[in-house]
Amino acid sequence: MEKRKLSFWQIWNMSFGFLGIQFGFALQGGFMSRIFQTLGASHDDIPLLWIAAPLTGLLVQPIIGYMSDRTWHSKLGRRRPYFLVGAVLSSIALFFVPHSSALWMAAGFLWILDASINISMEPFRALVADKLPESQRSYGFVVQTLVIGIGTWVASNLPWMVSQLGVSDAAPQGVVPMSVKVAFAIGAIIFLLSVLYTIFTTSEYPPEDMEAFEKEKQKKNRFIPDIVNNIGNMPLTMKKLGVIQFFSWFAFFTMWSMANPALTEHIFNAPAPIEASYDMSVLAQEEAFNVANTTFQKASNLVGSAMGIYGLTSMVFALLLTFYTSKRNINRKYVHMGSLILGGLGFIGMYYISSPENLKYCFALVGIAWGSILSMPYAMLSSSVDPKKMGVFMGIFNMFIVIPQIIAALGGINYVSSLIGDQAINAMLVAGGSLIIAGLCNFLITNKSAISYQS
């Protein structure tokens, strides 16, 4: 089927739902560790508490990709039914996460939230490949990254913004502050509304041969054999991209899980107070704990705002790429390589700075890497796989995202960091090294159609 070129606003409309998805991911990535710490977790416990995120991705995304490839709804099309279901479930989970009263409850809500976000996310990736001719693929994924950057920056700043409006950062021991609860509620609303916007403003191409499509659907479900077969027949370029993704996502999982404990302690000198260190039956000790806890919560707001810089930078980077790729081809390989190396230097810089003011420069470099991670690998992948299997391959490709996160959560971060020392900030050095290795792995990519679309 000959696909017509779409205008910027048509691509914007089909990508707008990612604003909400990224609100969910940014609030989760920026503030779940803070919630865990508020509920009493030590920084050594945090990576394991995060294991819900990659495990649900590993299970959910291939299934959703496979199912959406075999779906056609007369009104909602192929991918949009999954956008809708995921958005509703995610919004409900986002609202309730900060109301958790125990660690097990927060970890459980993280399972639900991440699974729900994943139901929406991978079909959005596949939609770009479904709708756009190959000459616009880089452009489409870059526009999607632009929307993601906006969502990351705004969502990361939400608790700070809400706090500036007068909502309290103070809370009793073991209770998440109201500023975080309000921020998550706002995120839930934006998630749902932005996905609905894409559903109502974007159409999808029907299967080229509807009769053949229906016959295929009626065949005995071969989900597991088909998934195994597709994994075994992955294109070589996809496997090489998987190596790059492994080190890239190990780095970013390290940031999401460890940036709050590392930076509140190392940069702001405001670590989370440990209840066992205070005699809460003594009024002066209780007041000291509350002062330390409020200081930690305010520092966490500032860490979240600093993390928002990487979303802002990725947005600017994506905007520049949007203008450039709308007229010209780019060398995806070298753009991705340079971006990842810059991001790695940003992480390493966090170890050496002492002023919170300089943190924004580090996250600015991280944002360049993030902007590239969200676009270049998918653009290279979409030029290397069978379009009829785009959904399932996008889901399988997610394995290269979630496996490093599972390894990181099960002790990878703690083990590698301990080789450097026992300070939480060492995790940022690990993230930096991992991202630089990912950048250098781009030398593995040799497929010319993946490196730059050939008309």
The 8 nearest C-alpha neighbors of each residue, nearest first, counted from 0:
[[1, 2, 207, 204, 206, 3, 132, 208],
 [0, 2, 3, 132, 4, 131, 130, 207],
 [3, 1, 132, 0, 131, 4, 130, 133],
 [2, 4, 5, 1, 132, 131, 130, 0],
 [3, 5, 132, 131, 2, 6, 135, 134],
 [6, 4, 9, 3, 10, 7, 131, 8],
 [5, 7, 9, 8, 10, 4, 11, 3],
 [6, 8, 10, 9, 11, 5, 142, 12],
 [9, 7, 11, 10, 6, 12, 5, 13],
 [8, 10, 12, 6, 11, 7, 5, 13],
 [9, 11, 7, 13, 8, 12, 14, 6],
 [10, 12, 8, 14, 9, 13, 15, 7],
 [13, 11, 9, 15, 14, 10, 197, 8],
 [12, 14, 10, 197, 11, 201, 15, 9],
 [15, 13, 11, 143, 12, 16, 17, 10],
 [16, 14, 12, 17, 18, 13, 11, 197],
 [17, 15, 194, 193, 18, 197, 14, 19],
 [16, 18, 20, 15, 19, 14, 21, 147],
 [19, 17, 150, 16, 21, 147, 20, 15],
 [190, 20, 18, 22, 17, 21, 193, 189],
 [21, 19, 17, 23, 22, 18, 190, 24],
 [20, 22, 24, 23, 18, 19, 150, 147],
 [23, 21, 19, 25, 154, 150, 20, 24],
 [22, 24, 21, 20, 26, 25, 27, 19],
 [23, 25, 21, 27, 22, 26, 28, 20],
 [26, 24, 28, 22, 151, 27, 23, 29],
 [27, 25, 29, 23, 28, 24, 30, 22],
 [26, 28, 24, 31, 25, 30, 29, 23],
 [29, 27, 255, 25, 26, 24, 30, 31],
 [28, 30, 26, 25, 27, 303, 255, 155],
 [29, 31, 33, 32, 27, 26, 28, 34],
 [32, 30, 34, 27, 33, 35, 28, 29],
 [33, 31, 35, 34, 30, 256, 36, 45],
 [32, 34, 30, 36, 31, 35, 37, 259],
 [35, 33, 31, 37, 32, 36, 38, 30],
 [34, 36, 32, 38, 33, 40, 37, 31],
 [37, 35, 40, 39, 33, 38, 34, 32],
 [38, 36, 34, 39, 35, 173, 33, 175],
 [37, 39, 173, 35, 36, 102, 101, 40],
 [38, 40, 36, 37, 35, 41, 173, 273],
 [41, 39, 36, 35, 44, 38, 42, 45],
 [42, 40, 44, 43, 36, 39, 45, 273],
 [41, 43, 45, 44, 260, 40, 423, 257],
 [42, 44, 41, 45, 413, 46, 40, 47],
 [45, 43, 41, 42, 47, 46, 40, 48],
 [44, 46, 48, 42, 47, 43, 49, 256],
 [47, 45, 408, 49, 48, 256, 44, 50],
 [46, 48, 408, 49, 50, 45, 409, 44],
 [49, 47, 45, 46, 50, 106, 44, 51],
 [48, 50, 46, 47, 51, 52, 45, 408],
 [49, 51, 47, 52, 408, 48, 53, 405],
 [52, 50, 110, 54, 49, 53, 55, 109],
 [51, 53, 50, 113, 55, 54, 49, 110],
 [54, 52, 401, 56, 55, 404, 405, 51],
 [55, 53, 57, 51, 56, 52, 50, 58],
 [54, 56, 58, 114, 57, 53, 52, 59],
 [55, 57, 53, 59, 54, 58, 60, 117],
 [56, 58, 54, 55, 398, 401, 59, 53],
 [59, 57, 55, 56, 60, 54, 61, 62],
 [58, 60, 56, 62, 55, 61, 57, 63],
 [59, 61, 394, 63, 62, 56, 64, 58],
 [62, 60, 394, 64, 395, 63, 391, 59],
 [63, 61, 65, 59, 60, 64, 66, 58],
 [64, 62, 66, 60, 65, 61, 67, 59],
 [63, 65, 390, 391, 61, 394, 67, 62],
 [66, 64, 391, 62, 68, 63, 67, 61],
 [67, 65, 63, 69, 68, 64, 62, 70],
 [66, 68, 70, 69, 64, 65, 78, 77],
 [67, 69, 65, 66, 390, 70, 64, 388],
 [70, 68, 66, 67, 216, 65, 71, 77],
 [71, 69, 67, 77, 68, 66, 72, 76],
 [70, 72, 77, 76, 73, 69, 205, 75],
 [73, 71, 76, 75, 74, 77, 70, 80],
 [74, 72, 76, 75, 71, 77, 205, 70],
 [73, 75, 72, 76, 71, 202, 79, 80],
 [76, 74, 72, 79, 80, 73, 77, 198],
 [75, 77, 72, 71, 74, 203, 73, 79],
 [78, 76, 71, 70, 67, 79, 72, 75],
 [77, 79, 122, 81, 80, 67, 76, 82],
 [78, 80, 82, 81, 75, 77, 198, 76],
 [81, 79, 83, 82, 78, 75, 84, 77],
 [80, 82, 84, 79, 83, 119, 78, 85],
 [83, 81, 119, 79, 85, 80, 84, 86],
 [82, 84, 86, 80, 81, 85, 79, 87],
 [85, 83, 81, 87, 86, 82, 88, 80],
 [84, 86, 119, 115, 118, 88, 82, 83],
 [87, 85, 89, 83, 191, 84, 88, 82],
 [86, 88, 90, 84, 89, 85, 83, 191],
 [89, 87, 91, 85, 90, 86, 115, 92],
 [90, 88, 115, 92, 86, 91, 112, 87],
 [89, 91, 187, 93, 87, 92, 88, 86],
 [90, 92, 88, 94, 89, 93, 87, 95],
 [91, 93, 89, 112, 95, 94, 90, 96],
 [94, 92, 90, 187, 96, 91, 95, 183],
 [93, 95, 184, 91, 92, 183, 96, 187],
 [94, 96, 98, 92, 93, 97, 91, 99],
 [95, 97, 98, 93, 108, 99, 94, 92],
 [98, 96, 180, 99, 95, 175, 179, 34],
 [97, 99, 95, 96, 100, 175, 180, 94],
 [100, 98, 105, 97, 104, 101, 96, 95],
 [99, 101, 98, 174, 104, 173, 102, 38],
 [102, 100, 104, 103, 99, 38, 105, 173],
 [101, 103, 105, 104, 38, 106, 35, 100],
 [104, 102, 106, 105, 101, 107, 99, 108],
 [103, 105, 107, 101, 102, 106, 99, 108],
 [104, 106, 108, 102, 99, 107, 103, 96],
 [107, 105, 109, 103, 104, 108, 102, 48],
 [108, 106, 104, 110, 109, 105, 103, 111],
 [107, 109, 111, 105, 110, 106, 96, 112],
 [108, 110, 106, 112, 107, 111, 113, 105],
 [111, 109, 51, 107, 108, 113, 112, 114],
 [110, 112, 108, 114, 109, 113, 115, 92],
 [113, 111, 109, 115, 92, 89, 114, 110],
 [112, 114, 116, 115, 52, 110, 111, 109],
 [113, 115, 117, 55, 111, 112, 116, 110],
 [116, 114, 85, 89, 112, 118, 117, 113],
 [117, 115, 113, 118, 119, 114, 89, 85],
 [116, 118, 120, 114, 119, 115, 113, 60],
 [119, 117, 85, 115, 116, 120, 81, 63],
 [120, 118, 82, 85, 117, 116, 81, 122],
 [119, 121, 117, 123, 122, 118, 116, 124],
 [120, 122, 124, 123, 119, 125, 117, 60],
 [121, 123, 125, 124, 78, 120, 126, 119],
 [124, 122, 126, 121, 120, 125, 119, 127],
 [125, 123, 121, 122, 126, 127, 120, 128],
 [124, 126, 122, 128, 390, 123, 127, 389],
 [127, 125, 129, 123, 128, 124, 130, 122],
 [128, 126, 130, 129, 125, 124, 131, 139],
 [127, 129, 125, 126, 130, 131, 381, 136],
 [130, 128, 126, 127, 131, 125, 204, 386],
 [129, 131, 127, 128, 126, 203, 132, 2],
 [130, 132, 128, 135, 127, 129, 136, 133],
 [133, 131, 2, 134, 135, 4, 136, 3],
 [132, 134, 136, 135, 131, 382, 452, 128],
 [133, 135, 132, 136, 452, 454, 137, 131],
 [136, 134, 138, 133, 132, 137, 131, 139],
 [137, 135, 139, 133, 138, 134, 378, 131],
 [138, 136, 378, 140, 139, 135, 141, 324],
 [139, 137, 135, 141, 136, 324, 140, 321],
 [140, 138, 136, 142, 141, 137, 135, 127],
 [139, 141, 374, 143, 137, 142, 138, 144],
 [140, 142, 144, 138, 143, 139, 317, 374],
 [143, 141, 145, 139, 144, 140, 321, 138],
 [142, 144, 140, 14, 146, 141, 145, 147],
 [143, 145, 147, 141, 142, 146, 373, 317],
 [146, 144, 314, 142, 317, 148, 143, 147],
 [147, 145, 149, 143, 144, 148, 18, 150],
 [146, 148, 144, 150, 145, 149, 18, 21],
 [149, 147, 314, 310, 151, 145, 313, 150],
 [148, 150, 146, 152, 147, 151, 314, 153],
 [151, 149, 18, 147, 21, 22, 148, 153],
 [152, 150, 310, 148, 25, 154, 149, 153],
 [151, 153, 307, 310, 311, 155, 149, 150],
 [152, 154, 156, 150, 155, 151, 157, 149],
 [155, 153, 157, 22, 156, 151, 152, 150],
 [156, 154, 307, 303, 152, 153, 304, 157],
 [155, 157, 304, 153, 154, 159, 158, 160],
 [156, 158, 160, 154, 182, 159, 155, 161],
 [159, 157, 161, 179, 182, 178, 160, 156],
 [158, 160, 162, 300, 156, 157, 161, 163],
 [161, 159, 157, 163, 162, 158, 156, 164],
 [160, 162, 158, 164, 163, 159, 178, 166],
 [161, 163, 166, 159, 165, 164, 160, 178],
 [164, 162, 160, 165, 161, 159, 166, 158],
 [165, 163, 161, 162, 166, 160, 159, 167],
 [164, 166, 162, 163, 167, 161, 178, 168],
 [165, 167, 162, 178, 161, 164, 177, 168],
 [166, 168, 169, 178, 177, 162, 165, 176],
 [169, 167, 176, 178, 296, 293, 177, 162],
 [170, 168, 293, 167, 176, 171, 296, 292],
 [169, 171, 176, 174, 172, 175, 168, 293],
 [172, 170, 174, 173, 169, 289, 175, 176],
 [171, 173, 174, 170, 289, 37, 292, 38],
 [174, 172, 38, 37, 171, 175, 39, 100],
 [173, 175, 171, 172, 170, 176, 100, 37],
 [174, 176, 97, 34, 37, 170, 177, 173],
 [177, 175, 170, 168, 178, 179, 169, 174],
 [176, 178, 180, 179, 167, 181, 168, 166],
 [179, 177, 181, 166, 158, 176, 180, 162],
 [178, 180, 182, 158, 177, 181, 176, 183],
 [181, 179, 177, 183, 97, 182, 178, 184],
 [180, 182, 184, 178, 183, 179, 177, 185],
 [183, 181, 179, 185, 158, 157, 184, 180],
 [182, 184, 186, 180, 185, 181, 94, 93],
 [185, 183, 94, 181, 187, 186, 182, 180],
 [186, 184, 182, 188, 187, 183, 181, 189],
 [185, 187, 183, 189, 184, 188, 22, 190],
 [188, 186, 90, 184, 190, 185, 93, 189],
 [187, 189, 185, 191, 190, 186, 192, 184],
 [188, 190, 186, 192, 191, 187, 19, 193],
 [19, 191, 189, 187, 188, 193, 192, 20],
 [190, 192, 86, 188, 194, 189, 193, 195],
 [193, 191, 195, 189, 194, 190, 196, 188],
 [192, 194, 16, 196, 195, 19, 190, 191],
 [195, 193, 16, 197, 196, 191, 192, 198],
 [194, 196, 198, 192, 193, 197, 199, 191],
 [197, 195, 193, 194, 199, 198, 200, 192],
 [198, 196, 200, 13, 194, 195, 16, 199],
 [199, 197, 195, 196, 200, 201, 79, 194],
 [198, 200, 196, 197, 201, 195, 202, 194],
 [201, 199, 197, 198, 196, 12, 202, 13],
 [202, 200, 13, 197, 198, 199, 12, 203],
 [201, 203, 200, 204, 76, 198, 75, 199],
 [204, 202, 76, 205, 201, 130, 77, 129],
 [203, 205, 206, 202, 130, 129, 76, 207],
 [206, 204, 207, 203, 76, 71, 209, 77],
 [207, 205, 209, 208, 204, 212, 71, 211],
 [206, 208, 209, 205, 0, 204, 212, 211],
 [209, 207, 211, 206, 210, 212, 205, 213],
 [210, 208, 212, 206, 211, 213, 207, 205],
 [209, 211, 213, 212, 208, 214, 215, 206],
 [210, 212, 214, 208, 209, 213, 215, 216],
 [211, 213, 209, 215, 210, 214, 208, 216],
 [214, 212, 216, 210, 215, 211, 209, 217],
 [215, 213, 211, 217, 216, 212, 210, 218],
 [214, 216, 212, 213, 218, 217, 211, 69],
 [215, 217, 213, 214, 218, 69, 212, 219],
 [218, 216, 214, 215, 213, 219, 220, 212],
 [217, 219, 215, 216, 220, 214, 221, 213],
 [218, 220, 221, 217, 216, 215, 222, 214],
 [221, 219, 222, 218, 216, 217, 223, 225],
 [220, 222, 224, 225, 223, 219, 218, 226],
 [221, 223, 225, 220, 224, 226, 65, 62],
 [222, 224, 226, 225, 221, 227, 228, 220],
 [225, 223, 227, 221, 226, 222, 228, 229],
 [226, 224, 228, 222, 223, 227, 221, 229],
 [225, 227, 223, 229, 228, 224, 222, 230],
 [228, 226, 230, 224, 225, 229, 223, 231],
 [229, 227, 225, 231, 226, 230, 224, 232],
 [228, 230, 232, 226, 231, 227, 225, 233],
 [231, 229, 227, 233, 228, 232, 226, 395],
 [230, 232, 228, 229, 233, 227, 226, 234],
 [233, 231, 229, 230, 228, 234, 227, 235],
 [232, 234, 230, 231, 229, 237, 235, 238],
 [233, 235, 237, 236, 232, 238, 384, 383],
 [236, 234, 238, 237, 233, 239, 240, 232],
 [237, 235, 239, 238, 234, 240, 444, 446],
 [236, 238, 240, 234, 235, 239, 241, 380],
 [239, 237, 241, 235, 240, 236, 234, 242],
 [238, 240, 236, 241, 242, 237, 443, 235],
 [241, 239, 237, 243, 242, 238, 236, 244],
 [240, 242, 238, 244, 399, 239, 243, 245],
 [241, 243, 245, 239, 240, 244, 238, 246],
 [244, 242, 437, 240, 241, 245, 440, 246],
 [245, 243, 241, 247, 242, 246, 399, 248],
 [246, 244, 242, 403, 399, 243, 247, 248],
 [245, 247, 437, 249, 433, 248, 244, 243],
 [248, 246, 244, 434, 250, 245, 249, 437],
 [247, 249, 251, 250, 246, 245, 400, 252],
 [250, 248, 246, 403, 252, 404, 247, 251],
 [251, 249, 430, 248, 253, 247, 252, 433],
 [250, 252, 254, 248, 253, 249, 255, 247],
 [253, 251, 255, 249, 254, 250, 248, 404],
 [252, 254, 250, 251, 256, 255, 257, 430],
 [253, 255, 251, 258, 257, 252, 256, 250],
 [256, 254, 28, 252, 253, 257, 258, 29],
 [255, 257, 253, 254, 46, 32, 252, 258],
 [256, 258, 254, 259, 260, 253, 255, 261],
 [259, 257, 254, 261, 262, 260, 255, 256],
 [258, 260, 262, 261, 257, 263, 299, 302],
 [261, 259, 263, 257, 258, 262, 264, 42],
 [262, 260, 424, 423, 258, 264, 259, 263],
 [261, 263, 265, 266, 264, 259, 258, 260],
 [264, 262, 267, 269, 270, 260, 261, 259],
 [263, 265, 270, 268, 269, 262, 261, 267],
 [266, 264, 262, 268, 261, 263, 267, 424],
 [265, 267, 262, 353, 268, 263, 355, 264],
 [266, 268, 263, 269, 264, 265, 298, 262],
 [269, 267, 264, 265, 266, 263, 270, 262],
 [268, 270, 295, 264, 263, 267, 294, 271],
 [271, 269, 264, 263, 295, 272, 268, 260],
 [270, 272, 295, 292, 273, 269, 36, 291],
 [273, 271, 292, 291, 270, 274, 288, 295],
 [274, 272, 275, 276, 271, 39, 277, 41],
 [273, 275, 276, 277, 272, 288, 39, 279],
 [276, 274, 277, 273, 278, 279, 272, 39],
 [275, 277, 274, 273, 278, 272, 288, 279],
 [278, 276, 275, 274, 279, 284, 288, 285],
 [277, 279, 280, 281, 284, 276, 285, 275],
 [278, 280, 285, 281, 277, 284, 282, 274],
 [281, 279, 278, 282, 285, 284, 277, 283],
 [280, 282, 284, 279, 283, 278, 285, 277],
 [283, 281, 285, 284, 286, 280, 279, 278],
 [282, 284, 286, 285, 281, 287, 279, 288],
 [285, 283, 287, 281, 286, 282, 277, 278],
 [284, 286, 279, 282, 288, 287, 283, 281],
 [287, 285, 289, 283, 288, 284, 282, 290],
 [288, 286, 284, 290, 285, 289, 283, 291],
 [287, 289, 285, 291, 286, 290, 292, 284],
 [288, 290, 292, 286, 287, 291, 293, 285],
 [289, 291, 287, 293, 292, 288, 294, 286],
 [292, 290, 294, 288, 289, 293, 272, 295],
 [291, 293, 289, 295, 294, 290, 272, 288],
 [292, 294, 296, 169, 290, 295, 291, 289],
 [293, 295, 291, 297, 292, 296, 298, 290],
 [296, 294, 292, 298, 269, 293, 297, 271],
 [297, 295, 299, 293, 298, 294, 292, 168],
 [296, 298, 300, 294, 299, 295, 293, 301],
 [297, 299, 295, 301, 300, 296, 263, 294],
 [298, 300, 302, 296, 297, 301, 295, 303],
 [301, 299, 297, 303, 159, 298, 302, 158],
 [300, 302, 304, 298, 303, 299, 305, 297],
 [303, 301, 299, 305, 304, 300, 306, 298],
 [302, 304, 306, 300, 155, 301, 305, 29],
 [303, 305, 156, 301, 307, 306, 302, 155],
 [306, 304, 302, 307, 308, 303, 359, 301],
 [307, 305, 303, 308, 304, 309, 302, 362],
 [306, 308, 152, 155, 304, 310, 305, 309],
 [307, 309, 311, 306, 310, 305, 362, 363],
 [366, 310, 308, 362, 363, 312, 307, 311],
 [309, 311, 148, 152, 151, 313, 307, 308],
 [312, 310, 308, 314, 152, 309, 313, 148],
 [313, 311, 366, 315, 309, 314, 363, 310],
 [312, 314, 370, 366, 316, 310, 367, 148],
 [313, 315, 148, 145, 311, 317, 312, 316],
 [316, 314, 318, 312, 317, 313, 319, 311],
 [317, 315, 313, 319, 318, 314, 312, 367],
 [316, 318, 320, 314, 145, 315, 319, 141],
 [319, 317, 321, 315, 320, 316, 314, 145],
 [320, 318, 316, 321, 322, 317, 315, 323],
 [319, 321, 323, 317, 318, 322, 324, 316],
 [322, 320, 318, 324, 319, 323, 138, 141],
 [323, 321, 319, 325, 320, 324, 318, 326],
 [322, 324, 320, 321, 325, 326, 327, 319],
 [325, 323, 327, 326, 321, 138, 320, 328],
 [324, 326, 322, 323, 138, 321, 327, 135],
 [327, 325, 324, 323, 322, 328, 321, 138],
 [328, 326, 324, 323, 325, 329, 322, 134],
 [327, 329, 324, 451, 452, 330, 326, 323],
 [330, 328, 331, 451, 327, 324, 334, 450],
 [331, 329, 451, 332, 450, 333, 334, 328],
 [330, 332, 450, 334, 329, 333, 375, 335],
 [333, 331, 335, 450, 330, 334, 441, 336],
 [332, 334, 336, 335, 331, 330, 337, 441],
 [335, 333, 331, 337, 336, 332, 338, 330],
 [336, 334, 338, 333, 332, 337, 371, 331],
 [337, 335, 438, 333, 339, 338, 334, 441],
 [338, 336, 340, 334, 339, 335, 333, 341],
 [337, 339, 368, 335, 341, 336, 340, 367],
 [340, 338, 368, 438, 342, 336, 341, 337],
 [339, 341, 435, 343, 337, 342, 438, 338],
 [342, 340, 344, 338, 343, 339, 364, 337],
 [341, 343, 365, 364, 368, 345, 339, 340],
 [342, 344, 431, 434, 340, 435, 346, 345],
 [343, 345, 347, 341, 342, 346, 348, 431],
 [346, 344, 361, 342, 364, 348, 343, 347],
 [347, 345, 431, 343, 348, 427, 344, 349],
 [346, 348, 428, 344, 431, 349, 345, 350],
 [347, 349, 345, 351, 350, 346, 344, 361],
 [350, 348, 347, 346, 351, 352, 361, 358],
 [351, 349, 348, 347, 352, 424, 428, 427],
 [350, 352, 348, 349, 353, 347, 354, 266],
 [353, 351, 349, 354, 350, 348, 357, 358],
 [352, 354, 266, 351, 355, 357, 265, 350],
 [353, 355, 356, 357, 352, 266, 358, 267],
 [356, 354, 358, 357, 266, 353, 267, 359],
 [355, 357, 354, 358, 359, 360, 353, 305],
 [358, 356, 359, 355, 360, 354, 352, 361],
 [357, 359, 355, 361, 360, 356, 362, 305],
 [358, 360, 362, 357, 361, 305, 363, 308],
 [361, 359, 363, 358, 362, 357, 364, 345],
 [362, 360, 345, 358, 363, 359, 364, 348],
 [361, 363, 365, 309, 359, 364, 360, 308],
 [362, 364, 360, 366, 309, 361, 312, 365],
 [365, 363, 342, 345, 366, 362, 367, 361],
 [364, 366, 342, 362, 368, 363, 367, 345],
 [309, 367, 365, 313, 369, 312, 363, 364],
 [366, 368, 313, 370, 364, 369, 365, 338],
 [367, 369, 338, 339, 342, 371, 365, 366],
 [370, 368, 366, 372, 371, 367, 313, 365],
 [371, 369, 313, 367, 373, 368, 372, 366],
 [370, 372, 368, 374, 369, 373, 375, 335],
 [373, 371, 369, 374, 370, 375, 368, 376],
 [374, 372, 371, 370, 144, 369, 375, 376],
 [373, 375, 140, 371, 141, 377, 372, 376],
 [374, 376, 378, 371, 377, 331, 372, 379],
 [377, 375, 379, 378, 374, 380, 372, 240],
 [378, 376, 380, 379, 375, 374, 381, 140],
 [377, 379, 375, 137, 381, 380, 376, 136],
 [380, 378, 449, 376, 377, 382, 381, 375],
 [379, 381, 377, 383, 382, 378, 376, 237],
 [382, 380, 378, 383, 379, 384, 377, 128],
 [383, 381, 380, 449, 379, 384, 448, 378],
 [382, 384, 380, 381, 449, 379, 236, 234],
 [385, 383, 381, 382, 386, 380, 234, 389],
 [384, 386, 388, 387, 389, 383, 381, 392],
 [387, 385, 389, 388, 384, 129, 128, 381],
 [388, 386, 385, 389, 68, 390, 384, 129],
 [389, 387, 386, 385, 391, 390, 392, 68],
 [388, 390, 386, 392, 391, 387, 393, 125],
 [391, 389, 64, 393, 125, 392, 68, 388],
 [390, 392, 64, 65, 394, 393, 388, 389],
 [393, 391, 395, 394, 389, 390, 396, 388],
 [394, 392, 396, 390, 391, 395, 389, 397],
 [393, 395, 61, 60, 391, 64, 397, 392],
 [394, 396, 392, 397, 61, 398, 393, 391],
 [397, 395, 393, 398, 394, 399, 392, 241],
 [396, 398, 400, 395, 394, 399, 401, 393],
 [399, 397, 401, 400, 396, 395, 402, 57],
 [398, 400, 241, 397, 245, 396, 244, 402],
 [401, 399, 397, 398, 248, 402, 244, 245],
 [400, 402, 53, 404, 398, 403, 399, 57],
 [401, 403, 405, 404, 398, 399, 400, 406],
 [404, 402, 406, 249, 245, 405, 401, 407],
 [403, 405, 407, 401, 402, 406, 249, 53],
 [404, 406, 408, 402, 407, 403, 53, 50],
 [407, 405, 403, 409, 404, 411, 408, 402],
 [406, 408, 411, 404, 412, 405, 409, 410],
 [409, 407, 46, 47, 405, 50, 410, 406],
 [410, 408, 406, 407, 47, 411, 405, 46],
 [409, 411, 413, 408, 412, 407, 414, 406],
 [410, 412, 407, 414, 406, 413, 409, 415],
 [413, 411, 407, 415, 414, 410, 416, 426],
 [412, 414, 410, 416, 411, 415, 417, 43],
 [413, 415, 417, 411, 416, 412, 410, 418],
 [414, 416, 418, 417, 412, 413, 411, 429],
 [417, 415, 413, 418, 426, 419, 425, 414],
 [418, 416, 420, 414, 419, 415, 421, 413],
 [417, 419, 415, 416, 420, 414, 421, 413],
 [420, 418, 417, 416, 425, 421, 415, 422],
 [421, 419, 417, 422, 418, 416, 425, 423],
 [420, 422, 417, 423, 416, 419, 425, 418],
 [423, 421, 424, 425, 420, 261, 426, 416],
 [422, 424, 261, 425, 426, 421, 260, 42],
 [425, 423, 261, 426, 422, 427, 350, 265],
 [426, 424, 428, 427, 423, 416, 422, 429],
 [425, 427, 429, 424, 428, 416, 423, 430],
 [426, 428, 430, 429, 425, 346, 424, 431],
 [429, 427, 347, 431, 425, 426, 430, 432],
 [428, 430, 426, 432, 427, 431, 433, 416],
 [431, 429, 250, 427, 433, 428, 432, 253],
 [432, 430, 343, 346, 428, 347, 434, 429],
 [431, 433, 435, 429, 434, 430, 343, 428],
 [432, 434, 430, 436, 246, 431, 435, 250],
 [433, 435, 343, 437, 247, 431, 436, 432],
 [436, 434, 340, 438, 343, 432, 437, 433],
 [435, 437, 433, 439, 438, 434, 440, 432],
 [438, 436, 243, 434, 246, 440, 435, 439],
 [437, 439, 336, 339, 435, 436, 440, 340],
 [438, 440, 436, 441, 437, 442, 336, 435],
 [441, 439, 437, 442, 438, 443, 243, 436],
 [442, 440, 443, 439, 444, 438, 336, 332],
 [441, 443, 440, 444, 439, 445, 332, 336],
 [444, 442, 441, 440, 445, 239, 240, 439],
 [445, 443, 442, 441, 446, 239, 236, 332],
 [444, 446, 447, 443, 450, 442, 236, 449],
 [447, 445, 449, 448, 444, 450, 236, 383],
 [446, 448, 450, 449, 445, 451, 452, 453],
 [447, 449, 452, 451, 450, 446, 453, 382],
 [450, 448, 379, 447, 446, 382, 451, 383],
 [449, 451, 447, 331, 332, 448, 330, 446],
 [450, 452, 330, 448, 449, 329, 331, 447],
 [453, 451, 448, 454, 134, 449, 328, 450],
 [452, 454, 448, 451, 447, 134, 328, 449],
 [453, 452, 134, 133, 448, 451, 328, 132]]
